[in-house]
Amino acid sequence: MRIYVAGPYSSGNIIQILNNVHTGTKYCVKLLKEGHEPFCPWLDYQFHFYDNTLTVEDYYRYSISWLEVSDTIHILPHSENSKGTFKEIERAIELCIPVIFLTEYDLL
């Protein structure tokens, strides 16, 4: 199953950004090991190492294009303040893509 994983990425605090990357990527690895095909936006930073001219809009367009072909979207806990996640949820609803809100238990 193609699963788009959404949750907070950015923050005003570098430690929180690293925690967000850790949480999102760890959950994507769990899904991959379960036999799913997760989209992991926390790995997008690697594009910057090869082309630092990409814009925020390029990243958003890339992510949304993957969301639009996903079977479902999983929302990480503590995503309620993420503007990007809110937009992803809105787009999923527009496309009738099931939205699954995860709990801390789901991350284990």
N, C-alpha and C positions, 0 to 999 in steps of 0.2 A: 504494500500500500504506500502511495506517495503521501507523505505527511509533511505539511509546512509547519515548522515550529516557530512560534512567535513569543516574544518577551522583551524585556528591557535590554538595551545595549548600552546606550550612552548614559552619562552621569556627570555631575560636576566634580566627582571624586574618583581618582584613578583606581583606587582599591575597589570601589563599587563596580567600575567598568570591568575590571579583571574578574570579579565575582560573577558578574552577569555573563561574561564570556564562558567562564568555567561551568556555570549552571546550565546554560543553553547547550553548550557543546557536549557536556556529559550526558544530558538527556538524549541528544541526537545519537550518540554512540550506543546508548541503551536500545533505542529504536532500531538502529542498524543491526545490532546483534540479535534482535528479535525477528529479523528478516524483512524489515520495512525499508523504504527509501526516503529518509528524512532530508528536508532542505534545511541547512544549518546556516542562517545568516551571520552567525558569530565568526564564521571563517572568511567572510568577505574582505576583511582587512588585508588579506594576502594579495589581493589585486593591486593594492597600492604599491607594493614592492616592485611591481613590473610596469606600472603606469600611474604616476602620481598626478596625472591630469584629469582623472575621473572625478566627476562632481557628485555631490550628494544625490542629485536627481538621477544620475546614472545608476547609483546603487539602489535607489527606490524602485526605478523602472525594472531593473534586473530582478529584485525580490518579488515584486508584484507579478511579474510574468510567471514566476515559479508558483506563486500562490494560485494563480488562475488555472493551472493544470494539475493542482493537487486534489487528492481525494478527500482530504480533511485538513483542518488546521487545529493544532494543539496550542493552547495558551498557557504559558508557564505561570505559576503562582506569583503574586506580587507584581503583576503587570498593569494594575489599574491606573498607574500614573504615566504609562508609556504612550506618548502621542502616536508613535509609529504603530504600536500594537493595536491601538484603537482604530486607526485607518485600515489596518489589515483585517480586523474583525468586520468592519463595515463592508469592505470589498468582498469578503467571503460570504457574508449574508446576501449581498446583491447577487452573487453567483450561485446561491443555494448550496454552498459548500458547508458541510457540518462543522460546527465550532465546538471544540471540546475544551472546557476549562479544567486544568489540572490542579491537583492538590499536592501538598508536600509529599504525601504518601506515594503518588505516582512517580516521583523522581527517584525513589529508592531502587 
